[in-house]
Amino acid sequence: MTCLIKHPCEKTTALYLGRQVFFTRDNFESSLLPLTIPTPMMVGQPEVTSAHFAGSRLLLVVSQKVYMYDYNADLWNTSEAPNTTTHLLSPGICASGHLPKREPAVCSASVSTHRTRRPQGPPCCSGSESLLSHTALHELPPEISNSVFAYLHGEQISQANIYVSNNGGFSFQKFTYERQGMFAYSDHPLTRSLGLAFDYNETLQALIPPGQRGLLILWSQNSLLSSLSAGAQPPPVAQVAPVPGQIVDTIQVQKGGQTLHPSIFGANVTVHNIAVYENGLAVLTREDHLYYGRLGIPSGSSSIIKFPDQQVWSQGAALMFLNPGKLQILTPLPDAASPAYDFRKCVVNIQAVLTGPDLHAEKCKIELMYGAFKGKMYTLDMNSQLEVTAIMIPRPGASLIPQARESLLPLVMVSNPYSLGLKTSIYEFDNTYAGNVLYRLDIRLKQQHHWGWFDPNFTSSIKRPTLSTLTVDVANKEISCMDLQPLTALISIGCDQEKKIIVQNKISACSSGVLDPRVLQDNYTYVIEKGSYNRGPGEEAATEDLLVSYPFKDLGCPGLVYYETPWKPVIELWQGEEFKALVEAEFVLREVHGLSTFSYALTAEAAGCSSQPQNWSSVLLSAHEAGQATWSRENYVSCHSPSSNNPLRWPDVQYQILGGRTDNRIIFKQWNGIYIFHLSVLDPYYSYCHLETTFSIYVYGAYPLSLFAPGVTIVLLVASMLLAVWLAHMIPRLLCTAGGHKIREAYRGLCRRCSSLCHCCRGLRC
């Protein structure tokens, strides 16, 4: 057996695993030398058992050790994977960079390879086509796009260890799961059940077909099984909810529409290589037989037929789909005069074989199946809905409406139905010039949690971003419908990268004439007094004033706020350049420079807290690094739910959360100046995004603080007035006494001396 692995994004980059290993950047068009690992890095006799592409790196499992080859930089490294690894498995999603047109998955089987050409046992390879088109590229969560699983093939269930990498294979951690058994699931709600038992007679390889539709192919030299769907709802549009592993069926061998063998085991053949393209399947056997078939929907309809015999098999032959209608058989050819290998390519025109006299497959009953969403990726954030449309045209005389004379059954399928739900409707929309009926299929998608149809225990956690695939197809299509591939789109249930928040600034300090924008742009700085800011909990009090440079380029003119007015920022939610709504969710503010000249209107008790609320002090003190904590949707805990572990012990503390169910506001103290706030939305049910922004305001109208307390000022003022009244009464009486005459004489003498001094000074100046 051999294996071909194609890069999910780079259509001409591939790896051939056979008795030798060949790496190509031009789709095997040029002669190639066998790929070798640097000798100093090898320990013992090298044996390749699995491979996987991760970005610009090729991961190879060699003698139970994972190596990384960066082919752009031509550098080899070893991964921190356990030294008991034989196989790698990954979703194989193209998630970044410029994406090519859709290319087929060609990795379908593998053979343990050896540089010395010594044949080994069957390994496993992984690979999938690029689902996404470059016009619809969105960023996938790193835990999805960079995830790689490593395991030892053939371990006993009770001793099995699985490791997972979330950084593309650089390092691995042990993947723990509560239940072990046949298709045990790690996430709610599937953790409560196991897949149904099925028969197999040897260790099976696992293959994830391209498209991320929740499909599995399980195979060995004598077995060929599929796990497709877990059930369907009634027409007019069946909404299939596939859960891979729950139901596993054999892939039948048919001839002329009749079942020849219920499984490939009864055909007495030995599987050498398989390849998958969307819902197409090809099998090459050691007996030099080539089979082709479909992965049908619903479960139980997958089958293959035998093509006319041709001499195409060899020990090094590997299958690769070029497109839905063309299959290529690739074989390396040694050159006696050179260590390099050329590759013989045999192309099989599947459509021509199916319509030929030997098979004469039944004509496809669907003439057109189109959807603008095909091959694209969409992001579905919380509280969002996605609507897409598909167009179908059946053959004249056929209908997509149930109970018609020749009725076809359109299917709308979502993988991961515990996270993504849908509603569908189909109706006659128009007629073609040839008289065919054109049907329109409308599909509405949103999180299952928001449809309200199912018991809450059915849905997965809404806090957790997930990935689903939407697929539109027709049940039990004829095998000749190879050009009508399923309409597939990837749905990322997570953060919409186009979303952002903006704080309203309708009245700025510049437009009101309080501040001059020209001054602000000219490297404007301002001083925060040492008593007006703090360095955070546990830090010493500031001992000197803080000089701050105002970032006008980033913040523009500050908003204008009067200090006596309880204030709360008005937040706008934008998607790209389009305003969507005002944000009513809970959020928190933090003054960037530590200004503490404000308080909150509500206490924990007034805010209706049932447990002790979080505040900036508790968040910062819980940080791993001092001052590095963020208060966001990831670590927010609402105080409005009772908690035995965190009861409300201090009801009079300030409630530092704004928005949401309370009307909490900021109360500014008697201090005029600029505040720069960082705002973060806390509500974990508002959006998967970390919605945050930084903005500035200018607080005005506060009079300078007096040097004395108000009570002291009043006492001094009253005492001064009484003293003035007493002096006005006593001074005239004192001037009439002998002592008063002496005072008047002394005053006259002082005036004469001052007058003489003034005359003398004038003389000197002259």
Rosetta blueprint (number, residue, H / E / L):
1 M L
2 T L
3 C E
4 L E
5 I E
6 K E
7 H L
8 P L
9 C L
10 E L
11 K L
12 T L
13 T L
14 A E
15 L E
16 Y E
17 L E
18 G L
19 R L
20 Q L
21 V E
22 F E
23 F E
24 T E
25 R L
26 D L
27 N L
28 F L
29 E L
30 S L
31 S L
32 L E
33 L L
34 P L
35 L L
36 T L
37 I L
38 P L
39 T H
40 P H
41 M H
42 M L
43 V L
44 G L
45 Q L
46 P L
47 E E
48 V E
49 T E
50 S E
51 A E
52 H E
53 F E
54 A E
55 G L
56 S L
57 R E
58 L E
59 L E
60 L E
61 V E
62 V E
63 S L
64 Q L
65 K E
66 V E
67 Y E
68 M E
69 Y E
70 D E
71 Y L
72 N L
73 A L
74 D L
75 L E
76 W E
77 N E
78 T E
79 S L
80 E E
81 A L
82 P L
83 N L
84 T L
85 T L
86 T L
87 H E
88 L E
89 L E
90 S L
91 P L
92 G L
93 I L
94 C L
95 A L
96 S L
97 G L
98 H L
99 L L
100 P L
101 K L
102 R L
103 E L
104 P L
105 A L
106 V L
107 C L
108 S L
109 A L
110 S L
111 V L
112 S L
113 T E
114 H E
115 R L
116 T L
117 R L
118 R L
119 P L
120 Q L
121 G L
122 P L
123 P L
124 C L
125 C L
126 S L
127 G L
128 S L
129 E L
130 S L
131 L L
132 L L
133 S L
134 H H
135 T H
136 A H
137 L L
138 H L
139 E L
140 L L
141 P L
142 P H
143 E H
144 I H
145 S H
146 N L
147 S L
148 V E
149 F E
150 A E
151 Y E
152 L L
153 H L
154 G L
155 E L
156 Q L
157 I H
158 S H
159 Q H
160 A L
161 N L
162 I E
163 Y E
164 V E
165 S E
166 N L
167 N L
168 G L
169 G L
170 F L
171 S E
172 F L
173 Q E
174 K E
175 F E
176 T L
177 Y L
178 E L
179 R L
180 Q L
181 G L
182 M L
183 F L
184 A E
185 Y L
186 S L
187 D L
188 H L
189 P L
190 L H
191 T H
192 R H
193 S L
194 L E
195 G L
196 L L
197 A L
198 F L
199 D L
200 Y L
201 N L
202 E L
203 T L
204 L L
205 Q E
206 A E
207 L E
208 I L
209 P L
210 P L
211 G L
212 Q L
213 R L
214 G L
215 L L
216 L E
217 I E
218 L E
219 W E
220 S L
221 Q L
222 N L
223 S L
224 L E
225 L E
226 S E
227 S E
228 L L
229 S L
230 A L
231 G L
232 A L
233 Q L
234 P L
235 P L
236 P L
237 V L
238 A E
239 Q E
240 V E
241 A L
242 P L
243 V L
244 P L
245 G L
246 Q L
247 I L
248 V L
249 D E
250 T E
251 I L
252 Q E
253 V E
254 Q E
255 K E
256 G L
257 G L
258 Q E
259 T E
260 L E
261 H E
262 P L
263 S L
264 I H
265 F H
266 G H
267 A H
268 N L
269 V L
270 T L
271 V E
272 H E
273 N E
274 I E
275 A E
276 V E
277 Y E
278 E L
279 N L
280 G E
281 L E
282 A E
283 V E
284 L E
285 T E
286 R L
287 E L
288 D L
289 H L
290 L E
291 Y E
292 Y E
293 G E
294 R E
295 L L
296 G L
297 I L
298 P L
299 S L
300 G L
301 S L
302 S L
303 S E
304 I E
305 I E
306 K E
307 F L
308 P L
309 D L
310 Q L
311 Q L
312 V L
313 W L
314 S L
315 Q L
316 G L
317 A L
318 A E
319 L E
320 M E
321 F E
322 L E
323 N E
324 P L
325 G L
326 K E
327 L E
328 Q E
329 I E
330 L E
331 T E
332 P E
333 L E
334 P E
335 D E
336 A L
337 A L
338 S E
339 P E
340 A E
341 Y E
342 D E
343 F E
344 R E
345 K E
346 C E
347 V E
348 V E
349 N E
350 I H
351 Q H
352 A H
353 V H
354 L H
355 T L
356 G L
357 P L
358 D L
359 L L
360 H L
361 A L
362 E L
363 K L
364 C L
365 K L
366 I E
367 E E
368 L E
369 M E
370 Y E
371 G E
372 A L
373 F L
374 K L
375 G L
376 K L
377 M E
378 Y E
379 T E
380 L E
381 D L
382 M L
383 N L
384 S L
385 Q L
386 L E
387 E E
388 V E
389 T E
390 A E
391 I E
392 M E
393 I E
394 P E
395 R L
396 P L
397 G L
398 A L
399 S E
400 L L
401 I L
402 P L
403 Q L
404 A L
405 R L
406 E L
407 S E
408 L L
409 L L
410 P E
411 L E
412 V E
413 M E
414 V E
415 S L
416 N L
417 P L
418 Y L
419 S L
420 L E
421 G E
422 L E
423 K E
424 T E
425 S E
426 I E
427 Y E
428 E E
429 F E
430 D E
431 N E
432 T L
433 Y L
434 A L
435 G L
436 N L
437 V E
438 L E
439 Y E
440 R E
441 L E
442 D E
443 I E
444 R E
445 L E
446 K E
447 Q E
448 Q H
449 H H
450 H H
451 W H
452 G L
453 W L
454 F L
455 D L
456 P L
457 N L
458 F L
459 T L
460 S L
461 S L
462 I L
463 K L
464 R L
465 P L
466 T E
467 L E
468 S E
469 T E
470 L E
471 T E
472 V E
473 D E
474 V E
475 A L
476 N L
477 K L
478 E L
479 I L
480 S L
481 C L
482 M L
483 D L
484 L L
485 Q L
486 P L
487 L E
488 T E
489 A E
490 L E
491 I E
492 S E
493 I E
494 G L
495 C L
496 D L
497 Q L
498 E L
499 K E
500 K E
501 I E
502 I E
503 V E
504 Q L
505 N L
506 K L
507 I L
508 S E
509 A L
510 C L
511 S L
512 S L
513 G L
514 V L
515 L L
516 D L
517 P H
518 R H
519 V H
520 L H
521 Q H
522 D L
523 N L
524 Y L
525 T E
526 Y E
527 V E
528 I E
529 E L
530 K H
531 G H
532 S H
533 Y E
534 N L
535 R L
536 G L
537 P L
538 G L
539 E L
540 E L
541 A L
542 A L
543 T L
544 E L
545 D L
546 L E
547 L E
548 V E
549 S E
550 Y L
551 P L
552 F H
553 K H
554 D H
555 L H
556 G L
557 C L
558 P L
559 G E
560 L E
561 V E
562 Y E
563 Y L
564 E L
565 T L
566 P L
567 W E
568 K L
569 P L
570 V L
571 I E
572 E E
573 L E
574 W E
575 Q E
576 G L
577 E L
578 E E
579 F E
580 K E
581 A E
582 L E
583 V L
584 E L
585 A L
586 E L
587 F E
588 V E
589 L E
590 R E
591 E E
592 V L
593 H L
594 G L
595 L E
596 S L
597 T L
598 F E
599 S E
600 Y E
601 A L
602 L L
603 T E
604 A L
605 E L
606 A L
607 A L
608 G L
609 C L
610 S L
611 S E
612 Q L
613 P L
614 Q L
615 N L
616 W H
617 S H
618 S H
619 V H
620 L H
621 L H
622 S L
623 A L
624 H L
625 E L
626 A L
627 G L
628 Q L
629 A L
630 T L
631 W L
632 S L
633 R L
634 E L
635 N L
636 Y L
637 V L
638 S L
639 C L
640 H L
641 S L
642 P L
643 S L
644 S L
645 N L
646 N L
647 P E
648 L L
649 R L
650 W L
651 P L
652 D L
653 V L
654 Q E
655 Y L
656 Q L
657 I L
658 L E
659 G L
660 G L
661 R L
662 T L
663 D L
664 N L
665 R L
666 I E
667 I E
668 F E
669 K L
670 Q L
671 W L
672 N L
673 G E
674 I E
675 Y E
676 I E
677 F E
678 H E
679 L E
680 S E
681 V E
682 L L
683 D L
684 P L
685 Y L
686 Y L
687 S L
688 Y L
689 C L
690 H L
691 L L
692 E E
693 T E
694 T E
695 F E
696 S E
697 I E
698 Y E
699 V E
700 Y E
701 G L
702 A L
703 Y L
704 P L
705 L L
706 S L
707 L L
708 F L
709 A L
710 P H
711 G H
712 V H
713 T H
714 I H
715 V H
716 L H
717 L H
718 V H
719 A H
720 S H
721 M H
722 L H
723 L H
724 A H
725 V H
726 W H
727 L H
728 A H
729 H H
730 M H
731 I H
732 P H
733 R H
734 L H
735 L H
736 C L
737 T L
738 A H
739 G H
740 G H
741 H H
742 K H
743 I H
744 R H
745 E H
746 A H
747 Y H
748 R H
749 G H
750 L H
751 C H
752 R H
753 R H
754 C H
755 S H
756 S H
757 L H
758 C H
759 H H
760 C H
761 C H
762 R H
763 G H
764 L H
765 R H
766 C L
